[in-house]
Amino acid sequence: MGELKKIGIIAADTDEFAPLADIIEKGGYTEESFLKRRALHFKTENADITALHCGVGKVNAAAAAMHLIDTGCEIILNYGLSGGLGEAVRGGLYLCDKFSEHDFDLTMIGYKPCEKPDQETYIYNADERLNALIKETVKGINVGAAVTGDSFICDSKKSEYLSKTFGAVSCDMETAAIAYVCEYSGVPFAAVRKISDGADEQAAENYREENTSGKEDLQRLILKIADIAAKRL
């Protein structure tokens, strides 16, 4: 057997990371601390994986992505819960294809929403080969753009604005930050997100209900994707 491909998995908050940690802890693993949070190292048949609890928000997510890349990860995966925009259905599974930061705003001095000065691109792309593999693995998975910002969206008018302005189907607090680091570092990235709420006035209650459910379906799926990606990419 040759050297295993190194895969990084990023999860934001404690309740998203805990079910993954429970699965990992049933086998052999080692643990380190990353910014006072957990980083678990383990191996599957095809992959050498680091699963990292990054904390909520863009700064935490970008730092996690850079750390994983600096330690040799060749593919970065993210999973978690997102608010649904437009026609996105609560409970639906979405594969993100594009990412942008909805709260980066220089429109008052002539830039487009989320446009960054002196930067080649400000709309970041998931890796096409990795996304194609995920679509093959998860039959019928929804695909669409994600927007990211450092706020939890629970306002119907804001939700409608994000959907119409960015053509997005989901909103979160991490994916675009990870995508930025990966795109500019030349590392393939993909994100699979489950819609927990409608980014509306009931969003907080619906999100808490889903986030504390203890379900492991999304975590098991991301491990499956990691192992297949390590073998085939």
Summary of the structure (lengths in Angstrom):
residues: 233
radius of gyration: 16.8
end to end distance: 16.0
largest distance: 56.6
contacts: 823
relative contact order: 0.23
helix: 36%
strand: 29%
